[in-house]
Amino acid sequence: MDIIKKLQKDPDLWDLFTRKEEYNPSIRDQYDRFSYYMSGCRNIFEPITSKYLVEQGYHAEYPENKPFAVCLTHDTDVLYETKRIKIIGALGHLYNAHFSQCIDSLAQIRSKKLPWWNFSDIRELEDLYDAKSSFYFMVEDRNDQDYNYNIEDCELIMGELSDGGWEIGLHGGHSAYNNVSELKEKKQRLEKVLNKNVVGYRNHYLRFRIPDTWEHLHAAGFQYDATLGYADCIGFRNGMCHPFKPYNLTTQCEIDILEIPLNIMDNTLKAYMKLDAATSWEMTKRLIDTVERYHGVISLLWHNQMLIGDQRKFYEKILKYCAEKNAWMTSGKEIASWIEHNRL
């Protein structure tokens, strides 16, 4: 099906699909993002664009006749805790009279231990549910704004993940989304450490400019992007619950890169929407059920530093629920490859 021609017949859906309102918006947030509260489309929890296409005969198929797909992703922002964060943690334990934890935290202040080096645990958890995922790593220098770790220190674990079937992608730094030269340079550096081609991308803080970032990513040689989602609200930013090729309204041309839109981020539920655990689950379950209804792809982002304690249990609850529904739970790379070879 030519979805471009189908959507152009409905001006409102076409504007939503192309994100017309994001071309030269008057207001962006502190991270240069277009936020949900600025959008004129308030029906964020219903993939109305995909719904229309399905009603027009569009049907996606997945391996082994799976009913829908789940794109599992992890942004690796942090591996080290700064000394300031460790001190704050110790003071918090002291305030709550958790004296043993306070002593442990104080002992860690001078430690160079990597507290968020939990990749094996994440891999083992996903293995339990026959799932794979994407890990997006940052490639930053010490003087870069978002620097937290050296990518060269991650060579061994990235190789182990990649050899096991997990994807390693690039997590672009503060200005990468708007700088094609930086995208190319960081991609090449990651590929050199990994010794493999890198095809997937997501930008830090979900920084993105439409349509510029898509064009930059295509020029830099990426196969797909996984950034298009709101930081301040879960849902379907352009009404799609299926991966798609973006369309540039300025050039009147389709952009040769696949977008796997982001639907749910851990910090969106907790920090932006400020939902409790029960409401977070009800909202997450609602979106999963909706994507299943339209045979789509739901994309999830859980940061490595969030996959501990209650957040790890929440993530496992998602895996269990989707496994019970016989979903295809996999990486962005596998989804992009499937679409390329099967013209989803």
Secondary structure, DSSP 8 states (H G I E B T S, - for coil): --HHHHHHTSHHHHHHHHTGGGSS-S---TTS---GGG-S---TTS-HHHHHHHHTT-----GGG-S-EEEEEEEE--SS--HHHHHHHHHHHHHTT-HHHHHHHHHHTT----TT--HHHHHHHHHHTT---EEEE----TTSTT--S-GGGGHHHHHHHHHTT-EEEEEE-TTGGG-HHHHHHHHHHHHHHHTS---EEEEGGG---TTHHHHHHHHHT-SEE---S-SS--S-TTS-SS-B--EETTTTEE-SSEE----EEHHIIIIIS---HHHHHHHHHHHHHHHHHTT-EEEEE--GGG-SHHHHHHHHHHHHHHHHTT-EEE-HHHHHHHHHHH--
